[in-house]
């Protein structure tokens, strides 16, 4: 065993290194991979969106000096 390798032969440091790698991999996947797509059964079960009502058309006021 070399002079500086005692650190990685420690049982706690082996556990800690594993946790650190797991967290790093999770963080990288969260930042760089697209989110999972919902399955086809979930798409069918989704509620349809409510239809938007059309906005009412308001007549344009051409002469702003005349009071209604």
Secondary structure, DSSP 8 states (H G I E B T S, - for coil): --TTTHHHHSHHHHHHHHHHHHHHHHHHHHHHS------HHHHHHS-----------------TTS--
